[in-house]
């Protein structure tokens, strides 16, 4: 989807705003020119807004969104409710605004306001996301939607954490620091530190909630798989179904269970790694 491509470009642009990236390129190098081309976050935000409206309109008009005949459209029904676009726009806007103040020579308190708005926005997103990822009673054919929505929510959490790292890079002082020493927050951004730490606390809380919900969902689905398989086993005995059919279904359930376990392990590892990264970001 074009929206996802624009978000990825925005993340790259935010990372490239830090001096840690820029200092590796000379002014006339091709890489330096590419960095400059990727830095226009304001343009990207406008494009994302237009594309978001277009996708929302498409979602409202599509009447066969959940049918297997339209798989490329059905992802939209999970992607937009995940609020990934809204989360990305909020964090990218904050990165861009703080970057503008970071290159100015005057002390500015607006960064505190920017982080305060970002914190309020993410808090509202967190409440909505919490409702979306709650376990819902669904039959086997609809579980894909819950699991895909859960995946998008985890992606949203990860991109918020990555962009928080970009914010910290902009807040840190670029001068007067010895080589190989950790950069400290620039004095003109000192008042923004408490608000930034609040944002990290909120992200950490959200990550732990996601992890807990992830485990509960997979535990529930694996338990339901085993129960459904057990019921079908008794049913097949009562109607004398061929042994081959029962064995095939048992094998299918086993593969689904293994897939659930692998997915849970992979996503749990991702969330835990990002929580550790959040803790390392705190000032």
Secondary structure, DSSP 8 states (H G I E B T S, - for coil): -HHHHHHHHHHHHHHHTSHHHHTTS-TTSHHHHHHHHHT-HHHHHHHHHHHHHHHHHHHHH-S-TTSGGGHHHHHHHHHTTTTHHHHHHHHHHHHHHHHHHHTSSS--THHHHHHHHHHHHHHHHHHHHHHHTS-----GGGHHHHHHHHHHHHHHHHHHHHHHHHHHHHHB--SS--TTS---B-GGGGGGHHHHHHHHHHHHHHHHHHHHHHHHHHHHHHHHHHHHHHHHHHHHHHHT--HHHHHHHHHHHHHHHHHHHHHHHHHHHHHHHHHHHHHHH--
